[in-house]
Amino acid sequence: MLRVDFYLLSESTADARLLAVCKLTAKAVANGHRVFIQTENEDGAKACDDWLWSYKPESFLAHHRVGDGAFIATAPVLISLQTPTESDGVCLNISTRQPQGLAQFHRLLEVVGNDEASKQAARLRWQYYKQQGFSLEKHDL
């Protein structure tokens, strides 16, 4: 059964969301998981790409933004607007859309901003996941 964790941010800024993404991604990769990050749009994918390169000055999270040069299926972290078929492990969603291809993941992390639009979209996804029988958890950040 898929485990879904909703991380509710106390702020609605892009920086707060991207910092949470970096922390969650670093933790998942350190635990040996591959991560797919679903973004809302290309600007969000670029911002996520930039943050992953500069998150910690002493290191970086190796990743590949799908569509940015030759595809690197073996990258531990993939960033895209849609789920690549090569994805597995952990899906980290920072978009308002429900990710597709959930069967290929063992865990889904939903990062939710503190604005009404993000929270409303997250409520709809929560209801859908609940109807699917997924294990749901909520965490306040």
C-alpha positions in Angstrom: 0.0 0.0 0.0 1.3 3.4 -0.9 2.2 5.7 2.0 1.3 9.4 1.5 2.8 12.1 3.7 1.4 15.6 3.5 3.9 18.3 4.7 2.0 21.5 5.6 4.2 24.5 5.5 3.7 27.4 7.9 4.6 29.8 5.1 3.5 30.1 1.5 6.7 31.5 0.0 8.5 29.7 -2.9 11.7 29.7 -0.8 10.0 27.9 2.1 8.6 25.3 -0.3 11.9 24.7 -2.0 13.8 24.5 1.2 11.4 21.8 2.4 11.9 20.0 -1.0 15.7 20.0 -0.5 15.5 18.7 3.0 13.0 15.9 2.2 15.0 15.0 -1.0 18.3 14.9 0.9 16.8 12.6 3.5 15.3 10.2 1.0 18.5 10.0 -1.0 20.6 9.5 2.1 18.3 6.5 2.9 19.0 5.0 -0.5 15.8 6.0 -2.4 15.5 7.5 -5.8 13.2 10.6 -5.9 11.0 12.1 -8.6 10.0 15.7 -8.0 6.8 16.9 -9.8 6.7 20.6 -10.3 3.8 22.9 -11.4 5.6 24.4 -14.4 9.0 24.9 -16.1 9.8 27.9 -13.9 9.2 25.7 -10.8 11.4 23.0 -12.3 14.2 25.5 -12.9 13.9 26.9 -9.4 14.0 23.4 -7.9 17.0 22.6 -10.1 18.8 25.7 -8.8 18.0 25.0 -5.2 19.2 21.4 -5.4 22.6 22.6 -6.7 23.0 25.2 -4.0 21.1 23.8 -1.0 24.3 23.1 1.0 27.5 24.8 -0.1 29.6 21.8 0.9 27.7 19.4 -1.2 24.9 19.1 -3.8 22.1 16.7 -4.5 22.8 15.0 -7.9 19.8 15.3 -10.1 18.5 15.7 -13.6 15.8 17.9 -14.9 13.9 16.0 -17.6 14.2 17.8 -20.9 17.4 19.5 -20.0 19.9 17.8 -22.2 20.4 14.1 -22.7 18.1 12.1 -20.4 19.9 10.5 -17.4 17.6 7.7 -16.2 20.1 6.7 -13.5 20.1 10.1 -11.7 19.0 9.7 -8.1 16.7 12.6 -8.4 14.5 13.5 -11.4 12.6 16.7 -11.8 9.7 17.1 -14.3 6.1 18.3 -14.8 5.0 14.7 -15.5 6.0 11.3 -14.1 8.7 9.7 -16.3 8.2 6.0 -16.7 11.7 5.5 -15.4 10.8 6.8 -12.0 10.5 4.7 -8.9 11.0 5.0 -5.1 9.7 8.3 -3.7 7.5 10.8 -5.5 7.7 14.4 -4.1 4.9 16.5 -5.4 5.1 20.3 -5.2 2.5 20.9 -7.8 -1.3 21.3 -7.3 -1.8 18.3 -9.6 -2.1 14.7 -8.5 0.9 12.7 -9.8 0.3 10.0 -12.3 1.8 6.5 -12.2 1.6 6.2 -8.5 1.9 2.4 -8.7 5.6 2.8 -9.5 6.3 4.5 -6.2 6.3 3.2 -2.6 5.9 6.6 -1.0 4.4 9.9 -2.0 5.4 13.2 -0.3 3.1 16.2 -0.8 4.5 19.6 0.1 1.7 22.1 0.6 2.1 25.8 0.9 0.1 27.9 3.5 -2.1 29.6 0.9 -5.7 28.8 0.3 -5.3 27.6 -3.3 -2.6 25.1 -2.3 -4.5 23.9 0.7 -7.7 23.4 -1.3 -5.9 21.4 -4.0 -4.2 19.3 -1.3 -7.6 18.6 0.4 -8.9 17.2 -2.9 -5.8 15.0 -3.3 -6.1 13.8 0.3 -9.7 12.7 -0.4 -8.7 10.9 -3.5 -5.8 9.1 -1.8 -8.1 8.2 1.1 -10.7 6.7 -1.3 -7.8 4.6 -2.9 -7.1 3.2 0.6 -3.6 4.7 0.8 -2.0 5.2 4.2 -2.1 9.0 5.0 -0.1 11.1 7.4 0.0 14.8 8.0 3.1 16.8 9.3 3.3 20.4 10.2 6.5 22.2 9.1 
